[in-house]
Amino acid sequence: MIGSMGKAVTNVAPEGRVSLQGEYWWEYSRAKIGEGENVWFVGIDGLTLEIEPCLDKTVLPRQVSVIDQREVVH
């Protein structure tokens, strides 16, 4: 999970909520992050993630499905 990218669901100052691969996590950051901004996950403490803002605005979080498309029966 460390090194993954997600999206801030709330304002982060210094704590808030983020979405990572379709799940919501509590997180904290040393920087202020606005709702909807992309973030990088840089650490974890129990069930709380440490994040940093993603300064590259051209990078978008990748949505990952829990369903492997190869296993879908048609």
A tleap script that builds the chain and sets N, CA, C and O, in Angstrom:
source leaprc.protein.ff14SB
mol = sequence {
  NMET ILE GLY SER MET GLY LYS ALA VAL THR
  ASN VAL ALA PRO GLU GLY ARG VAL SER LEU
  GLN GLY GLU TYR TRP TRP GLU TYR SER ARG
  ALA LYS ILE GLY GLU GLY GLU ASN VAL TRP
  PHE VAL GLY ILE ASP GLY LEU THR LEU GLU
  ILE GLU PRO CYS LEU ASP LYS THR VAL LEU
  PRO ARG GLN VAL SER VAL ILE ASP GLN ARG
  GLU VAL VAL CHIE
}
set mol.1.N position { 0.823 -1.187 0.000 }
set mol.1.CA position { 0.000 0.000 0.000 }
set mol.1.C position { 0.873 1.259 0.000 }
set mol.1.O position { 0.506 2.259 -0.618 }
set mol.2.N position { 2.006 1.225 0.675 }
set mol.2.CA position { 2.884 2.387 0.678 }
set mol.2.C position { 3.360 2.633 -0.745 }
set mol.2.O position { 3.784 1.708 -1.437 }
set mol.3.N position { 3.288 3.882 -1.174 }
set mol.3.CA position { 3.637 4.244 -2.534 }
set mol.3.C position { 2.424 4.334 -3.444 }
set mol.3.O position { 2.530 4.796 -4.580 }
set mol.4.N position { 1.262 3.893 -2.949 }
set mol.4.CA position { 0.032 3.975 -3.737 }
set mol.4.C position { -0.517 5.392 -3.705 }
set mol.4.O position { -0.159 6.198 -2.846 }
set mol.5.N position { -1.388 5.676 -4.655 }
set mol.5.CA position { -2.020 6.979 -4.725 }
set mol.5.C position { -3.509 6.847 -4.422 }
set mol.5.O position { -4.149 5.870 -4.810 }
set mol.6.N position { -4.046 7.836 -3.728 }
set mol.6.CA position { -5.471 7.874 -3.428 }
set mol.6.C position { -6.001 9.281 -3.559 }
set mol.6.O position { -5.369 10.140 -4.174 }
set mol.7.N position { -7.166 9.515 -2.978 }
set mol.7.CA position { -7.822 10.822 -3.081 }
set mol.7.C position { -8.368 11.198 -1.713 }
set mol.7.O position { -8.960 10.374 -1.015 }
set mol.8.N position { -8.160 12.462 -1.339 }
set mol.8.CA position { -8.695 12.973 -0.075 }
set mol.8.C position { -10.212 13.078 -0.173 }
set mol.8.O position { -10.737 13.711 -1.089 }
set mol.9.N position { -10.910 12.460 0.767 }
set mol.9.CA position { -12.375 12.507 0.806 }
set mol.9.C position { -12.833 13.718 1.621 }
set mol.9.O position { -13.920 14.248 1.395 }
set mol.10.N position { -12.003 14.149 2.564 }
set mol.10.CA position { -12.278 15.328 3.384 }
set mol.10.C position { -11.051 16.240 3.340 }
set mol.10.O position { -9.996 15.850 2.838 }
set mol.11.N position { -11.196 17.448 3.864 }
set mol.11.CA position { -10.018 18.289 4.073 }
set mol.11.C position { -9.145 17.615 5.121 }
set mol.11.O position { -9.651 16.995 6.056 }
set mol.12.N position { -7.845 17.740 4.962 }
set mol.12.CA position { -6.893 17.124 5.884 }
set mol.12.C position { -6.124 18.241 6.572 }
set mol.12.O position { -5.355 18.959 5.933 }
set mol.13.N position { -6.333 18.383 7.872 }
set mol.13.CA position { -5.662 19.464 8.605 }
set mol.13.C position { -5.568 19.149 10.087 }
set mol.13.O position { -6.350 19.750 10.824 }
set mol.14.N position { -4.752 18.326 10.595 }
set mol.14.CA position { -3.838 17.398 9.944 }
set mol.14.C position { -4.429 16.003 9.718 }
set mol.14.O position { -3.768 15.143 9.135 }
set mol.15.N position { -5.672 15.765 10.173 }
set mol.15.CA position { -6.273 14.443 9.995 }
set mol.15.C position { -7.508 14.525 9.114 }
set mol.15.O position { -8.104 15.593 8.972 }
set mol.16.N position { -7.891 13.409 8.527 }
set mol.16.CA position { -9.068 13.363 7.685 }
set mol.16.C position { -9.302 11.962 7.158 }
set mol.16.O position { -8.843 10.985 7.751 }
set mol.17.N position { -10.020 11.858 6.039 }
set mol.17.CA position { -10.349 10.567 5.427 }
set mol.17.C position { -9.882 10.575 3.974 }
set mol.17.O position { -9.935 11.597 3.291 }
set mol.18.N position { -9.426 9.413 3.523 }
set mol.18.CA position { -9.012 9.248 2.133 }
set mol.18.C position { -9.607 7.970 1.569 }
set mol.18.O position { -10.025 7.076 2.306 }
set mol.19.N position { -9.635 7.906 0.253 }
set mol.19.CA position { -10.083 6.722 -0.454 }
set mol.19.C position { -8.878 6.098 -1.138 }
set mol.19.O position { -8.143 6.770 -1.861 }
set mol.20.N position { -8.682 4.808 -0.903 }
set mol.20.CA position { -7.595 4.064 -1.534 }
set mol.20.C position { -8.155 2.749 -2.027 }
set mol.20.O position { -8.598 1.923 -1.229 }
set mol.21.N position { -8.142 2.546 -3.331 }
set mol.21.CA position { -8.613 1.315 -3.950 }
set mol.21.C position { -10.027 0.953 -3.493 }
set mol.21.O position { -10.326 -0.209 -3.218 }
set mol.22.N position { -10.891 1.970 -3.416 }
set mol.22.CA position { -12.283 1.742 -3.072 }
set mol.22.C position { -12.572 1.608 -1.586 }
set mol.22.O position { -13.719 1.371 -1.206 }
set mol.23.N position { -11.565 1.753 -0.737 }
set mol.23.CA position { -11.757 1.671 0.715 }
set mol.23.C position { -11.461 3.034 1.336 }
set mol.23.O position { -10.651 3.800 0.815 }
set mol.24.N position { -12.121 3.325 2.448 }
set mol.24.CA position { -11.912 4.590 3.164 }
set mol.24.C position { -11.017 4.343 4.364 }
set mol.24.O position { -11.185 3.365 5.092 }
set mol.25.N position { -10.051 5.254 4.562 }
set mol.25.CA position { -9.073 5.136 5.643 }
set mol.25.C position { -8.984 6.453 6.388 }
set mol.25.O position { -9.213 7.522 5.823 }
set mol.26.N position { -8.641 6.357 7.682 }
set mol.26.CA position { -8.256 7.538 8.443 }
set mol.26.C position { -6.811 7.809 8.095 }
set mol.26.O position { -6.036 6.874 7.891 }
set mol.27.N position { -6.439 9.065 8.024 }
set mol.27.CA position { -5.077 9.398 7.696 }
set mol.27.C position { -4.684 10.712 8.324 }
set mol.27.O position { -5.519 11.464 8.828 }
set mol.28.N position { -3.391 10.969 8.282 }
set mol.28.CA position { -2.876 12.256 8.746 }
set mol.28.C position { -1.773 12.706 7.803 }
set mol.28.O position { -1.158 11.903 7.101 }
set mol.29.N position { -1.538 14.019 7.807 }
set mol.29.CA position { -0.516 14.606 6.950 }
set mol.29.C position { 0.092 15.801 7.665 }
set mol.29.O position { -0.574 16.479 8.447 }
set mol.30.N position { 1.349 16.047 7.392 }
set mol.30.CA position { 2.005 17.244 7.937 }
set mol.30.C position { 1.635 18.490 7.128 }
set mol.30.O position { 1.800 19.615 7.600 }
set mol.31.N position { 1.135 18.280 5.905 }
set mol.31.CA position { 0.728 19.388 5.033 }
set mol.31.C position { -0.799 19.457 4.981 }
set mol.31.O position { -1.476 18.443 5.150 }
set mol.32.N position { -1.333 20.644 4.749 }
set mol.32.CA position { -2.779 20.774 4.548 }
set mol.32.C position { -3.127 20.263 3.159 }
set mol.32.O position { -2.463 20.597 2.178 }
set mol.33.N position { -4.177 19.446 3.086 }
set mol.33.CA position { -4.626 18.863 1.831 }
set mol.33.C position { -6.122 19.106 1.718 }
set mol.33.O position { -6.869 18.868 2.667 }
set mol.34.N position { -6.553 19.577 0.567 }
set mol.34.CA position { -7.963 19.870 0.350 }
set mol.34.C position { -8.743 18.652 -0.118 }
set mol.34.O position { -8.186 17.723 -0.702 }
set mol.35.N position { -10.044 18.675 0.148 }
set mol.35.CA position { -10.941 17.612 -0.307 }
set mol.35.C position { -10.820 17.452 -1.823 }
set mol.35.O position { -10.837 18.439 -2.558 }
set mol.36.N position { -10.698 16.213 -2.285 }
set mol.36.CA position { -10.617 15.925 -3.709 }
set mol.36.C position { -9.210 15.898 -4.282 }
set mol.36.O position { -9.023 15.512 -5.436 }
set mol.37.N position { -8.215 16.303 -3.498 }
set mol.37.CA position { -6.839 16.305 -3.999 }
set mol.37.C position { -6.255 14.899 -4.001 }
set mol.37.O position { -6.607 14.068 -3.164 }
set mol.38.N position { -5.356 14.641 -4.956 }
set mol.38.CA position { -4.648 13.371 -5.013 }
set mol.38.C position { -3.563 13.345 -3.947 }
set mol.38.O position { -2.938 14.368 -3.667 }
set mol.39.N position { -3.337 12.176 -3.351 }
set mol.39.CA position { -2.347 12.025 -2.290 }
set mol.39.C position { -1.533 10.748 -2.509 }
set mol.39.O position { -1.993 9.796 -3.140 }
set mol.40.N position { -0.308 10.756 -1.969 }
set mol.40.CA position { 0.545 9.577 -1.929 }
set mol.40.C position { 0.535 9.017 -0.513 }
set mol.40.O position { 0.540 9.774 0.458 }
set mol.41.N position { 0.519 7.699 -0.396 }
set mol.41.CA position { 0.607 7.048 0.911 }
set mol.41.C position { 2.066 6.762 1.188 }
set mol.41.O position { 2.725 6.060 0.420 }
set mol.42.N position { 2.577 7.308 2.294 }
set mol.42.CA position { 4.004 7.200 2.591 }
set mol.42.C position { 4.302 6.404 3.851 }
set mol.42.O position { 5.462 6.076 4.102 }
set mol.43.N position { 3.294 6.084 4.649 }
set mol.43.CA position { 3.522 5.326 5.872 }
set mol.43.C position { 2.221 4.850 6.474 }
set mol.43.O position { 1.139 5.242 6.036 }
set mol.44.N position { 2.330 3.997 7.489 }
set mol.44.CA position { 1.144 3.481 8.167 }
set mol.44.C position { 1.472 3.269 9.634 }
set mol.44.O position { 2.564 2.826 9.987 }
set mol.45.N position { 0.500 3.597 10.486 }
set mol.45.CA position { 0.622 3.406 11.925 }
set mol.45.C position { -0.671 2.774 12.391 }
set mol.45.O position { -1.665 3.475 12.581 }
set mol.46.N position { -0.681 1.458 12.580 }
set mol.46.CA position { -1.912 0.753 12.915 }
set mol.46.C position { -2.847 0.790 11.731 }
set mol.46.O position { -2.529 0.265 10.664 }
set mol.47.N position { -4.017 1.418 11.914 }
set mol.47.CA position { -4.988 1.562 10.830 }
set mol.47.C position { -5.063 2.994 10.309 }
set mol.47.O position { -6.015 3.362 9.621 }
set mol.48.N position { -4.061 3.794 10.637 }
set mol.48.CA position { -4.004 5.179 10.180 }
set mol.48.C position { -2.864 5.326 9.178 }
set mol.48.O position { -1.733 4.926 9.453 }
set mol.49.N position { -3.166 5.901 8.015 }
set mol.49.CA position { -2.169 6.082 6.973 }
set mol.49.C position { -1.548 7.462 7.054 }
set mol.49.O position { -2.218 8.433 7.404 }
set mol.50.N position { -0.273 7.548 6.733 }
set mol.50.CA position { 0.381 8.848 6.599 }
set mol.50.C position { 0.427 9.174 5.113 }
set mol.50.O position { 0.825 8.343 4.297 }
set mol.51.N position { 0.018 10.385 4.772 }
set mol.51.CA position { -0.036 10.777 3.361 }
set mol.51.C position { 0.727 12.066 3.130 }
set mol.51.O position { 1.032 12.814 4.059 }
set mol.52.N position { 1.028 12.305 1.845 }
set mol.52.CA position { 1.598 13.563 1.385 }
set mol.52.C position { 0.815 13.991 0.154 }
set mol.52.O position { 0.274 13.146 -0.560 }
set mol.53.N position { 0.749 15.287 -0.102 }
set mol.53.CA position { 0.058 15.728 -1.323 }
set mol.53.C position { 0.814 15.254 -2.557 }
set mol.53.O position { 2.043 15.175 -2.552 }
set mol.54.N position { 0.078 14.943 -3.600 }
set mol.54.CA position { 0.667 14.598 -4.895 }
set mol.54.C position { 0.781 15.892 -5.671 }
set mol.54.O position { -0.228 16.455 -6.098 }
set mol.55.N position { 1.993 16.366 -5.856 }
set mol.55.CA position { 2.196 17.663 -6.488 }
set mol.55.C position { 2.051 17.611 -8.004 }
set mol.55.O position { 1.850 18.648 -8.636 }
set mol.56.N position { 2.149 16.431 -8.596 }
set mol.56.CA position { 2.000 16.275 -10.039 }
set mol.56.C position { 0.516 16.149 -10.359 }
set mol.56.O position { -0.072 15.089 -10.145 }
set mol.57.N position { -0.090 17.201 -10.860 }
set mol.57.CA position { -1.533 17.219 -11.124 }
set mol.57.C position { -1.924 16.402 -12.355 }
set mol.57.O position { -3.112 16.206 -12.610 }
set mol.58.N position { -0.937 15.919 -13.127 }
set mol.58.CA position { -1.255 15.119 -14.305 }
set mol.58.C position { -1.441 13.642 -13.965 }
set mol.58.O position { -1.916 12.872 -14.799 }
set mol.59.N position { -1.070 13.237 -12.744 }
set mol.59.CA position { -1.192 11.841 -12.325 }
set mol.59.C position { -2.557 11.642 -11.690 }
set mol.59.O position { -2.946 12.400 -10.802 }
set mol.60.N position { -3.285 10.630 -12.137 }
set mol.60.CA position { -4.601 10.327 -11.587 }
set mol.60.C position { -4.559 9.014 -10.831 }
set mol.60.O position { -3.856 8.093 -11.246 }
set mol.61.N position { -5.305 8.899 -9.714 }
set mol.61.CA position { -5.365 7.623 -9.008 }
set mol.61.C position { -5.970 6.561 -9.919 }
set mol.61.O position { -6.921 6.834 -10.652 }
set mol.62.N position { -5.429 5.372 -9.873 }
set mol.62.CA position { -5.934 4.268 -10.682 }
set mol.62.C position { -6.988 3.527 -9.887 }
set mol.62.O position { -6.744 3.124 -8.750 }
set mol.63.N position { -8.161 3.346 -10.477 }
set mol.63.CA position { -9.223 2.578 -9.842 }
set mol.63.C position { -8.931 1.092 -10.036 }
set mol.63.O position { -8.706 0.638 -11.158 }
set mol.64.N position { -8.938 0.359 -8.967 }
set mol.64.CA position { -8.667 -1.069 -9.030 }
set mol.64.C position { -9.936 -1.807 -8.658 }
set mol.64.O position { -10.532 -1.545 -7.614 }
set mol.65.N position { -10.343 -2.718 -9.502 }
set mol.65.CA position { -11.536 -3.508 -9.248 }
set mol.65.C position { -11.154 -4.775 -8.505 }
set mol.65.O position { -10.096 -5.352 -8.752 }
set mol.66.N position { -12.024 -5.210 -7.585 }
set mol.66.CA position { -11.786 -6.470 -6.889 }
set mol.66.C position { -12.185 -7.647 -7.761 }
set mol.66.O position { -11.928 -8.797 -7.406 }
set mol.67.N position { -12.807 -7.375 -8.889 }
set mol.67.CA position { -13.219 -8.427 -9.816 }
set mol.67.C position { -12.200 -8.506 -10.946 }
set mol.67.O position { -11.991 -7.533 -11.670 }
set mol.68.N position { -11.578 -9.647 -11.091 }
set mol.68.CA position { -10.643 -9.854 -12.177 }
set mol.68.C position { -11.459 -10.100 -13.437 }
set mol.68.O position { -12.212 -11.071 -13.511 }
set mol.69.N position { -11.314 -9.233 -14.418 }
set mol.69.CA position { -12.119 -9.306 -15.632 }
set mol.69.C position { -11.922 -10.621 -16.382 }
set mol.69.O position { -12.816 -11.023 -17.126 }
set mol.70.N position { -10.809 -11.298 -16.220 }
set mol.70.CA position { -10.573 -12.569 -16.901 }
set mol.70.C position { -11.461 -13.677 -16.364 }
set mol.70.O position { -11.671 -14.684 -17.040 }
set mol.71.N position { -11.987 -13.504 -15.157 }
set mol.71.CA position { -12.793 -14.545 -14.539 }
set mol.71.C position { -14.292 -14.365 -14.773 }
set mol.71.O position { -15.088 -15.199 -14.343 }
set mol.72.N position { -14.680 -13.296 -15.443 }
set mol.72.CA position { -16.091 -13.050 -15.708 }
set mol.72.C position { -16.581 -14.031 -16.760 }
set mol.72.O position { -15.986 -14.144 -17.832 }
set mol.73.N position { -17.669 -14.745 -16.457 }
set mol.73.CA position { -18.242 -15.726 -17.391 }
set mol.73.C position { -19.261 -15.014 -18.254 }
set mol.73.O position { -20.148 -14.332 -17.739 }
set mol.74.N position { -19.143 -15.167 -19.564 }
set mol.74.CA position { -20.078 -14.526 -20.499 }
set mol.74.C position { -21.046 -15.539 -21.016 }
set mol.74.O position { -21.920 -15.206 -21.817 }
savepdb mol mol.pdb
quit
